[in-house]
């Protein structure tokens, strides 16, 4: 799906419709010292391998692509709910 580089949409900070630059949301790097990550590493340590089964047959063929919209007037960033797409192109 082709998504435009700029959209005209409502900015909650400006309280008006302004131009927004569009980008795809990308998850950040995971923190290795976070409690959940440490706990997961502890489970997998030693003999016996992974404690949870590794899923082999995935039911869904697409991923949800969330949009990040940045207001060109005030710089406020808001995120749009993800839509299921095979490929998202910002044109």
Steps between C-alpha positions, in 0.01 A plus 500: 500500500629845412484756781560871431803674660276775635143489628262772608350383829392623846774595747381477864768748615421770240128410522470541122563314176864535398748331267672192647806316375447123490746226601467134594528404868801285578549327835807607696790287616413266789673565833696191608497607866119539518345262755294308241804451275711378796224259605472365146879454479497314835231261368706418190832459684654156547388169355155436358465794259198726481222466759227608259428332165622680189204565271558360152169545319393863510137566411542859381701593192501877559626732774332811633673817385448796737548856374685777681366846417703811586335843491696743284370800697578400862704178465253287700517129412190282505457140393231353279355157569669222304350362181567152370714521186743283312710801400479870591673755272525866596481692171 
